[in-house]
Amino acid sequence: VVRAAIDISYLLLFAHVLLWCPPDLWCSPAESVFYSWTATNALEEYLQYLSAGSLKEHLRGFWNVVDALKYALLLFAVAAHAIALALWLFPLVPRAMLYATLANGRISLSLGALVACLRSLFAMLAYQQSFGVLFISCFRIMADIKRFMVMLTIVMLAFAIAFSVLLP
């Protein structure tokens, strides 16, 4: 319960940073707290990697791969922010380049938010026993829909070919 509350508060802070903190050269206090919290989470992940022994061993777990993707996206966002700040120091660099770098950082930050939200959602739902049956049935329904769409495509293609021959 405590872990879920911490994950939800992290996601709320993430949403606050994305929605209400404008992309600016200087970090707002909320962004600073968010980046610090992300750095501590990344450090915790790094310590798990060290205890696993090797990177290959560590990345065998699916959640570790998802976490690595999330931290890579967030690291790219921080690097883009730092590059934009460095570009600001040089007056000869066009401002359009600076704002494009900030925009790329925000895109990376939003993709990281997507990965973080999906990771937290599936991690929280994995602990609920009643959702296991729901996941299995949803995946089976998706497989049936995929088979039906393939059959429908073949039938539609056959009718299209047949009617195109009949038309003068």
N, C-alpha and C positions, 0 to 999 in steps of 0.2 A: 504494500500500500504506500509506504514511504517512497520507494523507488518510482512508482507511478506518479506520485505527486511531484517529485523532483523533475521527472521527464516532462510533465505537463507544464511546469513553471518554466523550464528551459525553452519549450516550444512557444510559450506565450511571450517570453523575452525575445525570441527569434522573430516572431510575428511583429512585435513592437518595433524592432530594429528595421525590418523590411518595410512596414507600412507607414510608420510615423517619423522615422528619422530620415531626413532628406539626404541624398547622396552628396556629401560635401567633403572638402579636403580634411577638415578637422572632425575627429570622432566626437560624437555626443557622449554624455555619461552612460547612457543605456548601451551604446555600442561598445564602450570600453568595458563595461561589466560583461557584456555578451562575449567579446573576444577573450577576456580573461577566463570566463567559465569554459569556453571552447578549448582554450589552451590547457586548462586543468584536465578536461575530459580526454584530450589528445595525449597528454602526459600519462594518464591512467592507461590508455590503450597501448602506448609505447611500453609501459612496464609489463603489461600482459604479453606483449611481443617478446620482451626479454626473457620472461619466465617460460615461454613456449620453446625457446631455443633457436629456432630459425624462422625466417619469414615464410617459407613454404609451409612449415608446420602451423604457423599462426593463421595463415590465410586459408586453411582447410575448412574452418568454420564459416558458414554463410554470413553470420552477423558480423564477423570480423572483416569480411570483404566489404559489406555495406558500410561499416564504420570507416574503413579506409577510404572508400569513395567519398563519404561525407566530409572527412577531414581534408582530403585532397581538394575538394571543391572550395571548402572554407579557406584553406591555405592560399589557393589561387585568388580568392576574393581579397584577402589581406594583402597579398603581394601586389595586386592591381591597385589597391588603395595606396600602398607605399610608393609604387611607381608613379602614380598620379601626383603624390606629394613631392616626389623628387623632380618631376617635370615642372611643377609649379615654381621651383627654385630657379629654373633657368628661363629667363625672359624671352629667349629667342624661339622657344618651342611654342608652336601654335596652340591656342586654348582649345581648339576642336580636338586635338590629340589628347589633351588632358581629360576632357569630358568623355571622350570615347573610352579611355582607360577606366574611368569611374563607372561608366555604363557596363563595361565588360565585367568589372568586379561585382556590380549589382546582379548581373545575370548569373554569375557563378554563385553568388550568395543565395539567390532564389532557387537555383537547382539544388544547392545544399539543403535548403529548407524543405524542398520536396522529398529528398532522400531521408532527411531527419524525421519528417512527419510520418512517412510510410514505415520507416524502421520502428519508430515508437508505437505506431498503431499495431503493426503485426507482432511486436514484442509483447504489448499489453494483451492482445487478443490470444496469444499463445498460452497465457496463463489461465485463461478461462476454459473450463472443461466443456461448456455447452457450445462454444464456438467451433470446436474441432469438427463436429458433424456438419455444421454450416459450411465450413471451408471445403470439406470433401464434396459435399453436394454441389456447391457452386462450381468447383473445378470440373466435376462430371457434367454439369449442365453446359459449361463452356465447351467441353470436348464434343458434346452432342451437337451444339450449335455449329461448331466448326465443321463437323461431318455433314450436317444438313446444308450448310452454305456451299460446300464443295459439290455436293450432289445437285443443288439448285443451279449452280454455275454451269455444270456439265449439261443439264437439261436445257437451260436457257440458251447455251451456245448451240446445242443441237437444233433447237427450234429456229434460232436465228439463221443458221446455215441452210436449213430446209426451206424456210420462207424466202430467203434471199435467192435461192435457185428458182422458186416458183414465180417470183416477180419478174416482169419482162425487162 
